[in-house]
């Protein structure tokens, strides 16, 4: 069933992008995504953020901590940011319970929260392509959960287009509209990949530079992410 759905998803992406170059493909992904309503995008993002998290982080979403993907990302980013600002030394803290993020990291306004969730989703999808492509396992993981969200054909095509859009560091960095959001975009990307992989390590370094994140803050983010293992 997963394979069948994945084939359907990929067929939709093929029809959506047939005969288009890289620039046109990126524009199509953006246009298709932007055609969705804010709340629809938020629902898509909210459901998929947890799917795209790496193994250890994904276990927290569905088990002991019982928080959603956006809340996990926001809590981790908030803790790293606050520790960095207070001058603490980065270390693998035991994060049994993440702090509730402030409004600047996880907006209480539903539309603002949905908007942030969809941007974090875009950052995570981009991160899964750090090695040059989305693996079959990554596609299967996404495809397995899409039907559970009750998404229509347009939404599925939008996600497929985002998966196939070429990597663009400037576009991903531009998803952040504040320093706090830049921390979250990086945290979301970090939690979606294996930071020890050479290709993904290089991707994260480039992303941190484009987001203008302080190296000390990046160290705190990595330490917090490592503590989730």
N, C-alpha and C positions, 0 to 999 in steps of 0.2 A: 504493500500500500504506500509506504514511504517512497519507494522508487517510482511508482506510478505518479504520485503527486509531484515529485521532483521533476519528472519528465514534463509534466504539464506546466510547471513553473518555468522551466527552462525554455519550453516551446513558446510560452508567452513572451519571455525576454527576447527570444530570437525574432519573433514577429515585430516586437516593439522596436528593435534596434537594427533590423535587416537593412543592409546597404548604407549604414551610417558610419562615419569615421569617429575617432575618439572624441573630438570636440562636440560633434552632434550628439553622441551618446551621452556625454556628461550633461549637455543642455536638456536632453530628453528626460534624463533621470530627475533633474531639478524641476522641470516643468510638470512632470507627472506627479512628483511628490507635492509640489505647491498647489496642484489642483485639488488635493484632498483638503477637507475641512480641518481646522485646528484640532477639534475633538477626535476626529477620525484618526489623524496622525498620532495623537496622544495615545489612543487605544492600541494602535499598532505598536508604537514604541514601548508602551508600558509592558505589553505581553512579551515582546522580543528581547528587551534588555536582559531579562533573566536568562533567556535561552542562549544569548551570546557570551555571557560571562564564562570565564575559565572554570574548570572543574571545581576547585576549592571554593571559589566565590559562589558558584551556582548552588552548591550544597547548602550554603548559608541562607540563600534566598528561599529554598524549599524546606529547610529543616529548622535547626535550633534558633537562629536569630529571627526567622519568620518576618523578613522585610522584603519589599519589592526591589527590583533591580535598581531603580532610580534612587530609592532611599539608601541602599547599600553604597552606591557610588557617591551620593551626596554626603553620607556619614563619614566614609573613608576620606574623601577630599577635605571635608571640614576639619576632621581631627588632624590630618597632616598639615593643613594650612595653619591651624591654631598653634600646633606644636612648633612649627617653623617660625611663626611670628614671635612666639615667646622665647625663642632662642634655645629650645631643647635640642639635645643631640639626637640625631636619627638613630633609631634602634628598632628591632623587631618586637614591638609591644605585643602583649597578649590581649588582643581585642575580643574579649568574650562578648562584650556588648558595645556596639558602636554608638557614639553620642548622637542625639537627634540633631540633624544639621540645622543651621539658622536659615531664615527665609531667603537669604542671598544665595544659599546653596540648594535649597529645596523649597521653591515658592509655595505658599499656602493657597494662592489664587490658582484655581483649577486650570484655567487657560494658559497661564504662565508656566505651570508645572507640565502641562501637556506639550507646550512648545519646547521646553527644556528637554523633556524626555525624547522627543523626536530628533533633536540635534545630537543628543548623546547616542542615540541609535545610529545615526549617520556616521558618527565618529567611530563607533564600534565596528560597523560593517567595513569601513575603510581599513581599520586595524587588522581585520581578518585577512585582508588582501596584501599585508605587508611583505609576504614572501613572493609576491607577484601574481597570486591567484587565490581564489577561494577553494579550499580543498573539498573533495567529495563529501568528507565527513562533516565539514562545516555547513555545506549546503543541505545535507541530509538532516542535520540537527535543526536548521531553520525550517526546512520543508515539513518536518514532522510536526512542528508546533503551529504552523500557519493555519491549518484547518480548524484547530481548536479555538482560534480567535474569531472564526466566522467572517473572514475577510472576503470581500468581493473580488472579481477578476481585476478591476482597476488597481486595487490596493496590492494584490499579488504581483501584478506587472510592475508597479512602482518599486516594490522591494527587489524584484529581479533586476530592474534597471539600475538600481543603486548598487547591487552586488557586482554588476558588470561595468559600471562607470570606472574610468581610469583614475588612478590615485592622483590626488591634487592636494599637496600640503597646504597651499594657500586657502583653498576652499574649506578644508577641515579646520584650519586655524581660525578662519573667519566665522566659524560657528559660535565662537566664544565672544560675548559682548562685554565681558568684565573680567577682572583678574580672577574672581572666584569661579566663573564659568570656565576660564582657561584651565584651572586646576581640575575641574570636573571632566572636561573633555579629555585631558591627559589621563585622569584616573580611569575613565570609562575605557579608553584605548588600552591601558595597561592591564585591566582586568579581563580583556577579551583575548589576550595573546599569551604566549609563553615568552616571558622577558629574557630567557636565557638563549633563545634562538638567535643566531647571528643576524638574520634578516629582520626579525622583529625588534631586536635590540637597536639596530641601525634606524629602523622606522621611528621608534620611540625617541631616539636622540634627535632626529630631524624635527619631529613634532614638538618636542620641548623647546627647541630653538625657535621654531616659528611662533610658538605661543609665548615666547619670551619668559619662560619660567626660570627662576633662580635654581642653580644646581643643588643648593641645600634643600629647597622645597621638593625637588624631584627625588632626592634621597629619602626624604620623609615619606613620600608617596610610595616608593618602592618598598620601604620598610613596613609600612602599614599593609600593603598588598601581600607581602611575604608572610605576615602574621596570620593571614586567612588560611594558609595551607594546613 
